[in-house]
């Protein structure tokens, strides 16, 4: 047991004090900071960059649009003869042309302007004005018009499953799931590369002969896996410390909602965060064990990158499939893949966020991943110990194919 801890300690110290580990640690935080920062900047730009527009041809429409408060445009009084000059010189961002009977409406704008495009809101407001005009012709007052145009039909949405057993589908929940899937993808690539390097380099440099003389192969691998788990635990602890420091800093400076982060957490429950975290951890464990099996077939130092590439290919497939799930979370393939280990950490995460499955469904996915992890752990130990002195001039891919098809069809 002491030898296992010695191997784990050596791996942990070597990796923990390396620049690559802290890059892996800080890269997701930097990415999140950049995403939230850019989104907040974009929101501020939308608020601050109202389009300055002129209304030409219908003074009544101009007066009504001035009275209505808008978040995307401000109506300015410009001499109709100076419209083209004002557009070219950026005095205004656009001009709305409306004839008297409102049968012809067009919006001409300066394409180089940084202002928000107000067409959607203009369409909405002009449609309201137009419907009010026709209502007045029919002798309807404003209250009667409101009754006609208001959405007075209400449908109560009652799911068969209890609401507390699922995530309430929302745009923010969907964004959150995309973020979780992306961060898991980054972690998977990092830890897969570390494990392939740890297993492959010792074999490629023929250092394994001396190591196995001092410690059994299975214990050596157990030490490697333990060291990797220490790195993962350390990463979580560091994130908790950073989060606590950020919380204290924000509280001391009376900053209650940095980057509008509260809006991103709407509809996100603690249960959802715990479940997707467990799925992510199990996925990392599964891919690490898979990388051990693949890296066991390395013979040369050049094979290490090939082993990492093969495993990374398996990592990227579920990440890409998550985008297909977003478009149709209830498709047959999405339903099946949300339970299958190696893919459920992305597919189930997305389907949970869309509210199409309950938390109970995710427990099945967790159980299957845990079961396969135990099986794969035994397979990895056996493969590593039986191939510890395996050397071949063939590539890893050919070695793996020979394992499935002996002699590769020869």
C-alpha positions as CSV (number, residue, x, y, z in Angstrom):
1,X,0.0,0.0,0.0
2,X,2.9,2.3,0.8
3,X,4.2,1.8,-2.7
4,X,0.9,2.8,-4.3
5,X,0.9,6.0,-2.2
6,X,4.5,6.6,-3.3
7,X,3.6,6.4,-7.0
8,X,0.6,8.6,-6.4
9,X,2.6,11.2,-4.5
10,X,5.3,11.3,-7.2
11,X,2.7,11.8,-10.0
12,X,0.8,14.4,-7.9
13,X,3.9,16.5,-7.1
14,X,5.2,16.4,-10.6
15,X,1.9,17.5,-12.2
16,X,0.7,19.8,-9.4
17,X,3.8,22.0,-9.6
18,X,3.8,22.2,-13.4
19,X,2.7,25.2,-15.5
20,X,0.4,22.9,-17.6
21,X,-1.7,22.0,-14.5
22,X,-2.4,25.7,-13.6
23,X,-3.2,26.4,-17.2
24,X,-5.7,23.6,-17.1
25,X,-7.0,25.0,-13.8
26,X,-7.3,28.6,-14.9
27,X,-8.4,28.2,-18.6
28,X,-12.0,27.4,-17.8
29,X,-12.3,30.3,-15.4
30,X,-10.7,32.6,-17.9
31,X,-13.2,31.3,-20.6
32,X,-16.2,31.9,-18.3
33,X,-15.0,35.3,-17.3
34,X,-14.5,36.2,-21.0
35,X,-18.0,34.9,-22.0
36,X,-19.8,36.7,-19.1
37,X,-17.8,39.8,-19.7
38,X,-18.5,39.9,-23.5
39,X,-22.2,39.2,-22.9
40,X,-22.4,42.0,-20.3
41,X,-20.6,44.3,-22.7
42,X,-23.0,43.4,-25.5
43,X,-26.0,44.0,-23.3
44,X,-24.6,47.4,-22.3
45,X,-23.9,48.3,-25.9
46,X,-27.5,47.5,-26.8
47,X,-28.8,49.7,-24.0
48,X,-26.4,52.6,-24.8
49,X,-26.5,52.3,-28.6
50,X,-30.1,53.2,-29.4
51,X,-30.5,53.9,-33.1
52,X,-31.2,57.6,-33.9
53,X,-33.9,57.5,-36.6
54,X,-35.9,60.0,-38.6
55,X,-39.6,59.3,-39.7
56,X,-40.4,60.6,-43.1
57,X,-43.8,61.0,-44.9
58,X,-46.3,60.6,-42.0
59,X,-46.2,63.1,-39.2
60,X,-48.9,61.2,-37.2
61,X,-46.8,58.1,-37.1
62,X,-43.7,60.2,-36.1
63,X,-45.7,61.7,-33.2
64,X,-47.0,58.4,-32.0
65,X,-43.5,56.7,-32.2
66,X,-42.0,59.6,-30.2
67,X,-44.7,59.1,-27.5
68,X,-43.9,55.4,-27.2
69,X,-40.8,54.5,-25.2
70,X,-38.4,52.3,-27.0
71,X,-35.3,50.3,-26.0
72,X,-33.8,50.2,-29.4
73,X,-34.4,53.6,-31.1
74,X,-34.9,57.3,-30.5
75,X,-36.9,59.4,-33.0
76,X,-35.3,62.7,-34.1
77,X,-36.8,65.6,-36.0
78,X,-34.8,66.0,-39.2
79,X,-35.6,68.0,-42.3
80,X,-36.7,65.5,-45.0
81,X,-34.3,67.2,-47.5
82,X,-31.4,66.5,-45.2
83,X,-32.0,62.8,-44.6
84,X,-29.4,61.4,-47.1
85,X,-26.8,63.8,-45.8
86,X,-27.6,63.0,-42.2
87,X,-27.3,59.3,-42.9
88,X,-23.9,59.6,-44.6
89,X,-22.5,61.9,-41.9
90,X,-23.8,59.5,-39.1
91,X,-26.1,62.2,-37.6
92,X,-28.8,59.6,-37.7
93,X,-28.6,55.8,-38.1
94,X,-31.7,55.2,-40.1
95,X,-34.8,56.7,-41.7
96,X,-38.3,55.2,-41.6
97,X,-40.4,56.0,-44.7
98,X,-44.2,55.8,-44.1
99,X,-46.8,57.0,-46.6
100,X,-50.1,58.4,-45.4
101,X,-52.2,55.3,-45.6
102,X,-49.4,53.1,-44.3
103,X,-49.5,50.9,-47.4
104,X,-45.8,51.4,-48.0
105,X,-43.2,51.3,-45.2
106,X,-39.4,51.0,-45.6
107,X,-36.4,51.5,-43.4
108,X,-33.2,52.7,-44.8
109,X,-30.1,52.7,-42.6
110,X,-26.4,53.2,-42.5
111,X,-24.8,49.7,-42.6
112,X,-21.6,51.0,-40.9
113,X,-23.5,52.2,-37.9
114,X,-22.8,50.5,-34.5
115,X,-26.4,51.2,-33.3
116,X,-28.9,48.5,-32.5
117,X,-31.1,47.5,-35.4
118,X,-34.6,48.7,-34.4
119,X,-36.6,47.0,-37.2
120,X,-38.3,44.4,-35.0
121,X,-39.5,46.9,-32.5
122,X,-40.5,49.3,-35.2
123,X,-42.5,46.5,-36.8
124,X,-44.2,45.8,-33.5
125,X,-45.1,49.4,-32.7
126,X,-46.3,50.3,-36.2
127,X,-48.5,47.1,-36.2
128,X,-50.1,48.3,-33.0
129,X,-50.7,51.8,-34.3
130,X,-52.2,50.3,-37.5
131,X,-54.5,48.0,-35.6
132,X,-55.6,50.9,-33.4
133,X,-56.4,53.0,-36.5
134,X,-58.6,50.3,-38.0
135,X,-60.3,49.7,-34.6
136,X,-61.2,53.4,-34.4
137,X,-62.7,53.2,-37.9
138,X,-64.9,50.4,-36.7
139,X,-66.0,52.5,-33.8
140,X,-64.1,50.5,-31.1
141,X,-62.7,52.3,-28.1
142,X,-59.3,51.6,-26.7
143,X,-60.6,49.2,-24.0
144,X,-62.4,47.1,-26.7
145,X,-59.3,47.1,-28.8
146,X,-57.2,45.8,-25.9
147,X,-59.6,43.0,-25.3
148,X,-59.4,41.9,-28.9
149,X,-55.6,42.1,-29.1
150,X,-54.8,40.8,-25.7
151,X,-53.8,37.2,-25.1
152,X,-56.9,36.2,-23.1
153,X,-56.5,32.4,-23.6
154,X,-54.5,30.7,-20.9
155,X,-53.4,27.1,-21.0
156,X,-52.1,25.5,-17.8
157,X,-49.1,23.3,-18.5
158,X,-49.3,20.3,-16.2
159,X,-46.5,17.6,-16.7
160,X,-47.2,14.0,-15.7
161,X,-44.1,14.1,-13.5
162,X,-43.8,16.4,-10.5
163,X,-42.2,19.7,-11.4
164,X,-39.6,19.4,-8.6
165,X,-38.3,16.2,-10.3
166,X,-37.1,18.1,-13.4
167,X,-35.4,21.3,-14.5
168,X,-37.8,24.0,-15.6
169,X,-37.0,24.5,-19.2
170,X,-35.6,28.0,-19.9
171,X,-33.1,29.8,-22.1
172,X,-30.8,30.2,-19.1
173,X,-31.0,26.5,-18.2
174,X,-30.0,25.7,-21.8
175,X,-27.1,28.1,-21.7
176,X,-26.0,26.6,-18.4
177,X,-26.0,23.1,-19.8
178,X,-23.9,24.2,-22.8
179,X,-21.4,25.7,-20.4
180,X,-21.2,22.6,-18.3
181,X,-20.7,20.4,-21.4
182,X,-17.9,22.6,-22.7
183,X,-16.1,22.7,-19.4
184,X,-16.4,18.9,-19.0
185,X,-14.9,18.6,-22.5
186,X,-11.9,20.7,-21.5
187,X,-11.3,18.7,-18.4
188,X,-11.6,15.4,-20.3
189,X,-9.1,16.4,-22.9
190,X,-6.6,17.5,-20.2
191,X,-6.8,14.4,-17.9
192,X,-6.8,12.0,-20.9
193,X,-3.6,13.6,-22.1
194,X,-2.1,13.4,-18.7
195,X,-2.9,9.7,-18.3
196,X,-1.7,8.8,-21.8
197,X,1.6,10.6,-21.1
198,X,2.0,8.9,-17.7
199,X,1.5,5.4,-19.0
200,X,3.0,5.9,-22.5
201,X,6.2,7.8,-21.7
202,X,7.5,5.2,-19.2
203,X,7.0,2.4,-21.7
204,X,8.3,4.4,-24.6
205,X,11.5,5.3,-22.7
206,X,11.8,1.7,-21.4
207,X,11.8,3.0,-17.8
208,X,8.9,0.6,-16.9
209,X,11.3,-2.4,-16.7
210,X,13.1,-0.8,-13.6
211,X,9.8,0.4,-12.1
212,X,8.1,-3.0,-12.3
213,X,11.1,-4.6,-10.6
214,X,10.2,-2.5,-7.5
215,X,6.4,-2.6,-7.6
216,X,3.8,-4.9,-9.2
217,X,2.2,-3.6,-12.4
218,X,-1.3,-3.4,-11.0
219,X,-0.2,-1.5,-7.9
220,X,1.8,0.8,-10.2
221,X,-1.4,1.6,-12.2
222,X,-3.4,2.0,-9.0
223,X,-0.9,4.6,-7.8
224,X,-1.2,6.5,-11.1
225,X,-5.0,6.5,-10.9
226,X,-4.8,7.6,-7.2
227,X,-2.4,10.5,-8.2
228,X,-4.8,11.6,-10.9
229,X,-7.7,11.6,-8.5
230,X,-5.7,13.8,-6.1
231,X,-5.2,16.2,-8.9
232,X,-8.9,16.3,-9.6
233,X,-9.8,16.8,-5.9
234,X,-7.2,19.6,-5.7
235,X,-8.7,21.3,-8.7
236,X,-12.2,21.2,-7.1
237,X,-10.8,22.5,-3.7
238,X,-9.0,25.4,-5.5
239,X,-12.2,26.3,-7.3
240,X,-14.1,26.3,-4.0
241,X,-11.4,28.6,-2.5
242,X,-11.5,30.9,-5.5
243,X,-15.3,31.0,-5.3
244,X,-15.2,31.8,-1.6
245,X,-12.7,34.6,-2.1
246,X,-14.8,36.0,-4.9
247,X,-17.9,35.9,-2.8
248,X,-16.2,37.7,0.1
249,X,-14.7,40.3,-2.2
250,X,-18.1,41.0,-3.9
251,X,-19.9,41.2,-0.5
252,X,-17.3,43.6,0.9
253,X,-17.7,45.8,-2.2
254,X,-21.6,45.5,-2.2
255,X,-21.6,43.9,-5.7
256,X,-24.7,41.8,-5.7
257,X,-25.0,40.6,-9.3
258,X,-21.7,40.7,-11.3
259,X,-22.1,40.2,-15.0
260,X,-25.9,39.7,-14.4
261,X,-25.0,36.2,-13.2
262,X,-28.3,35.8,-11.4
263,X,-30.2,35.7,-14.7
264,X,-28.0,32.7,-15.8
265,X,-28.9,30.7,-12.7
266,X,-32.7,31.0,-13.2
267,X,-34.3,27.6,-13.2
268,X,-31.1,25.9,-12.2
269,X,-31.5,23.8,-9.0
270,X,-28.9,22.3,-6.7
271,X,-30.1,18.8,-7.7
272,X,-29.3,19.6,-11.4
273,X,-25.8,20.9,-10.5
274,X,-25.1,17.8,-8.4
275,X,-26.3,15.3,-11.0
276,X,-24.4,16.9,-13.9
277,X,-21.3,17.1,-11.7
278,X,-21.5,13.4,-10.9
279,X,-22.1,12.5,-14.6
280,X,-19.0,14.7,-15.5
281,X,-16.8,13.0,-12.9
282,X,-17.9,9.5,-14.0
283,X,-17.2,10.5,-17.6
284,X,-13.7,11.7,-16.7
285,X,-13.1,8.4,-14.9
286,X,-14.3,6.3,-17.8
287,X,-12.2,8.2,-20.4
288,X,-9.1,8.0,-18.1
289,X,-9.6,4.2,-17.8
290,X,-10.1,4.0,-21.6
291,X,-6.9,6.0,-22.1
292,X,-5.0,3.5,-19.8
293,X,-6.1,0.6,-22.0
294,X,-5.1,2.4,-25.2
295,X,-1.8,3.7,-23.8
296,X,-0.9,0.2,-22.7
297,X,-0.2,-0.7,-26.3
298,X,2.5,2.0,-26.7
299,X,5.9,0.8,-27.7
300,X,7.7,4.0,-28.6
301,X,7.7,7.5,-27.2
302,X,6.1,8.6,-30.5
303,X,3.1,6.5,-29.7
304,X,2.1,8.7,-26.8
305,X,0.6,11.4,-28.9
306,X,-1.2,8.8,-31.0
307,X,-2.7,7.2,-27.9
308,X,-3.9,10.7,-26.7
309,X,-5.3,11.5,-30.2
310,X,-7.3,8.2,-30.4
311,X,-8.8,8.8,-26.9
312,X,-9.5,12.5,-27.7
313,X,-11.5,11.4,-30.7
314,X,-13.8,9.5,-28.5
315,X,-14.0,12.5,-26.2
316,X,-15.1,14.9,-28.9
317,X,-17.9,12.7,-30.4
318,X,-20.3,13.1,-27.4
319,X,-19.5,16.8,-27.3
320,X,-20.6,17.2,-31.0
321,X,-23.6,15.0,-30.4
322,X,-24.8,17.4,-27.7
323,X,-25.4,20.1,-30.3
324,X,-27.7,17.7,-32.2
325,X,-29.5,17.0,-29.0
326,X,-30.2,20.8,-28.5
327,X,-32.2,20.9,-31.8
328,X,-34.2,17.7,-30.9
329,X,-33.8,16.5,-27.3
330,X,-36.6,13.9,-27.7
331,X,-35.3,12.2,-30.8
332,X,-34.8,8.4,-30.5
333,X,-31.0,8.6,-30.8
334,X,-30.9,11.4,-28.1
335,X,-33.0,9.3,-25.8
336,X,-30.8,6.2,-26.2
337,X,-27.4,8.1,-25.9
338,X,-28.5,9.9,-22.8
339,X,-28.3,6.6,-20.9
340,X,-25.2,5.2,-22.5
341,X,-21.9,5.7,-20.7
342,X,-19.3,7.8,-22.6
343,X,-22.1,9.9,-24.0
344,X,-24.6,10.5,-21.1
345,X,-22.5,13.2,-19.5
346,X,-23.3,15.5,-22.5
347,X,-26.7,14.2,-23.8
348,X,-28.3,13.7,-20.4
349,X,-27.1,17.1,-19.2
350,X,-28.7,18.8,-22.2
351,X,-32.0,16.8,-22.0
352,X,-32.2,17.6,-18.3
353,X,-31.8,21.3,-19.0
354,X,-34.6,21.2,-21.6
355,X,-36.9,19.6,-19.0
356,X,-37.7,16.6,-21.2
357,X,-36.5,14.0,-18.6
358,X,-36.7,13.9,-14.8
359,X,-33.9,13.5,-12.3
360,X,-35.0,9.9,-11.8
361,X,-34.0,9.2,-15.4
362,X,-30.5,10.6,-14.7
363,X,-30.1,8.2,-11.8
364,X,-30.3,5.3,-14.3
365,X,-27.5,7.0,-16.4
366,X,-25.4,7.4,-13.3
367,X,-25.9,3.8,-12.3
368,X,-24.9,2.5,-15.8
369,X,-21.8,4.7,-15.9
370,X,-20.8,3.6,-12.4
371,X,-21.2,0.0,-13.3
372,X,-19.2,0.3,-16.5
373,X,-16.5,2.2,-14.6
374,X,-16.1,-0.7,-12.2
375,X,-15.9,-3.2,-15.1
376,X,-13.5,-0.9,-17.1
377,X,-11.3,-0.5,-13.9
378,X,-10.8,-4.3,-13.8
379,X,-10.2,-4.4,-17.6
380,X,-7.6,-1.6,-17.4
381,X,-5.7,-3.3,-14.6
382,X,-5.6,-6.6,-16.5
383,X,-4.7,-4.9,-19.8
384,X,-2.0,-2.8,-18.3
385,X,-0.4,-5.7,-16.4
386,X,-0.5,-8.1,-19.3
387,X,0.9,-5.5,-21.8
388,X,3.5,-4.0,-19.5
389,X,6.3,-5.5,-21.5
390,X,4.4,-5.4,-24.8
391,X,6.6,-3.9,-27.6
392,X,5.8,-3.8,-31.3
393,X,6.8,-2.0,-34.4
394,X,3.2,-1.6,-35.4
395,X,1.1,1.5,-34.6
396,X,-1.3,1.6,-31.7
397,X,-4.2,1.5,-34.0
398,X,-3.0,-1.7,-35.7
399,X,-2.3,-3.2,-32.3
400,X,-5.9,-2.4,-31.2
401,X,-7.3,-3.8,-34.5
402,X,-5.2,-7.0,-34.0
403,X,-6.9,-7.3,-30.6
404,X,-10.3,-7.2,-32.1
405,X,-9.4,-9.0,-35.4
406,X,-6.4,-11.4,-34.7
407,X,-3.7,-11.0,-37.3
408,X,-5.7,-8.2,-38.8
409,X,-7.4,-10.4,-41.3
410,X,-4.1,-12.0,-42.4
